[in-house]
Amino acid sequence: MPSPGFSSCSSRKTSTFVEEKFKPTLSQLFYFYQNSSTRMAGLQAIQKLLDTPELKLKKAADTRWLSHDSACQTVVKVLPAVLASLSREAAERGAAVALGLNKVVKSYKFIATLYMMSDVLPPVSRLSR
């Protein structure tokens, strides 16, 4: 008998969100900045203004937990700068990709999953070394 508050349906929904939305969004964020020196420079300028660490986003390889851990930890550290940068890219440059990424990244589900993954992945990463 399941314990109170446990829902296999809820667990399945979380797993589906991670696979279908969270992981692809992490990759899209990486490539959005990696493929444009202008966007990267804009993100770094916002990091300076917000006094957040000046970090480059990390690539999350689909088969490696270590890379997901590193990618999540980096996004957590620079999340305010990423959100500000995406908003700026969407507003000033009319970047549709930035608008879509901003909508997903600022959603409660994405942020909650990001913080959950940043708590869960370090022990998993240590085990997989």
C-alpha positions as CSV (number, residue, x, y, z in Angstrom):
1,M,0.0,0.0,0.0
2,P,1.5,3.4,-0.9
3,S,2.3,5.7,1.8
4,P,0.2,8.8,2.3
5,G,1.1,11.6,-0.1
6,F,2.8,9.2,-2.5
7,S,1.3,9.2,-6.0
8,S,2.8,7.1,-8.7
9,C,1.0,9.3,-11.2
10,S,2.7,12.4,-9.8
11,S,6.1,10.6,-10.0
12,R,5.4,9.7,-13.6
13,K,4.4,13.3,-14.4
14,T,7.7,14.5,-12.9
15,S,9.7,12.0,-14.9
16,T,7.9,12.9,-18.1
17,F,8.6,16.6,-17.5
18,V,12.3,16.0,-16.8
19,E,12.6,13.9,-20.0
20,E,10.4,16.0,-22.3
21,K,10.9,19.6,-21.1
22,F,13.7,20.0,-18.5
23,K,16.6,18.2,-20.2
24,P,15.9,19.6,-23.6
25,T,15.6,23.1,-22.2
26,L,19.0,22.8,-20.5
27,S,20.5,21.8,-23.8
28,Q,18.7,24.7,-25.6
29,L,20.0,27.2,-23.1
30,F,23.6,25.9,-23.6
31,Y,23.4,26.2,-27.4
32,F,21.5,29.5,-27.3
33,Y,24.5,31.1,-25.7
34,Q,27.3,28.9,-27.0
35,N,26.4,29.6,-30.7
36,S,26.4,33.4,-30.3
37,S,29.3,35.5,-29.0
38,T,26.9,38.4,-28.9
39,R,24.5,36.6,-26.6
40,M,27.3,35.3,-24.5
41,A,28.7,38.8,-24.1
42,G,25.3,40.0,-23.1
43,L,24.9,37.3,-20.5
44,Q,28.3,38.1,-19.1
45,A,27.5,41.8,-18.9
46,I,24.3,41.0,-17.0
47,Q,26.2,38.7,-14.7
48,K,28.5,41.6,-13.8
49,L,25.6,44.0,-13.3
50,L,23.8,41.5,-11.0
51,D,27.0,40.6,-9.2
52,T,26.5,36.9,-10.0
53,P,29.4,34.5,-10.8
54,E,30.6,34.9,-14.4
55,L,30.1,31.4,-15.5
56,K,29.5,29.8,-18.9
57,L,26.6,27.4,-19.1
58,K,27.6,23.8,-19.2
59,K,26.5,21.2,-21.8
60,A,24.3,18.4,-20.3
61,A,25.2,15.2,-22.3
62,D,22.2,12.9,-22.4
63,T,24.1,9.9,-21.1
64,R,26.2,11.4,-18.3
65,W,24.8,12.3,-14.9
66,L,28.0,14.2,-14.1
67,S,27.3,16.6,-17.0
68,H,23.7,17.2,-15.8
69,D,24.9,17.9,-12.3
70,S,27.4,20.4,-13.6
71,A,24.8,22.0,-15.9
72,C,22.2,22.3,-13.2
73,Q,24.7,23.7,-10.6
74,T,25.8,26.4,-13.1
75,V,22.2,27.4,-14.0
76,V,21.3,27.7,-10.4
77,K,24.2,30.0,-9.7
78,V,23.4,32.3,-12.7
79,L,19.6,31.9,-12.9
80,P,18.8,35.6,-12.3
81,A,21.3,36.6,-15.0
82,V,19.9,34.0,-17.5
83,L,16.3,35.2,-16.9
84,A,17.3,38.8,-17.4
85,S,19.3,38.0,-20.5
86,L,16.5,36.0,-22.1
87,S,14.0,38.8,-21.4
88,R,16.4,41.3,-22.9
89,E,17.1,39.1,-26.0
90,A,13.4,38.7,-26.6
91,A,12.5,42.3,-26.0
92,E,15.4,44.1,-27.8
93,R,16.2,41.7,-30.5
94,G,12.9,40.0,-31.0
95,A,14.5,36.6,-30.6
96,A,11.6,34.1,-30.6
97,V,13.9,31.3,-29.2
98,A,14.7,33.6,-26.2
99,L,11.0,34.3,-25.7
100,G,10.2,30.6,-25.7
101,L,13.2,29.7,-23.4
102,N,12.3,32.6,-21.0
103,K,8.7,31.3,-20.7
104,V,9.9,27.8,-19.8
105,V,12.8,28.8,-17.6
106,K,10.8,31.2,-15.5
107,S,8.0,28.6,-15.0
108,Y,7.5,27.2,-11.5
109,K,7.9,23.6,-12.8
110,F,11.3,24.3,-14.4
111,I,12.6,26.2,-11.4
112,A,11.4,23.6,-8.9
113,T,12.8,20.8,-11.0
114,L,16.1,22.7,-11.4
115,Y,16.5,23.0,-7.6
116,M,15.4,19.5,-7.0
117,M,17.9,18.2,-9.6
118,S,20.6,20.4,-8.1
119,D,20.0,18.6,-4.7
120,V,19.6,15.1,-6.1
121,L,22.3,15.0,-8.8
122,P,25.5,15.6,-6.6
123,P,25.2,12.3,-4.7
124,V,24.3,10.4,-7.9
125,S,27.3,12.0,-9.6
126,R,29.6,10.9,-6.7
127,L,28.3,7.3,-7.1
128,S,28.8,7.3,-10.9
129,R,32.5,8.3,-10.7
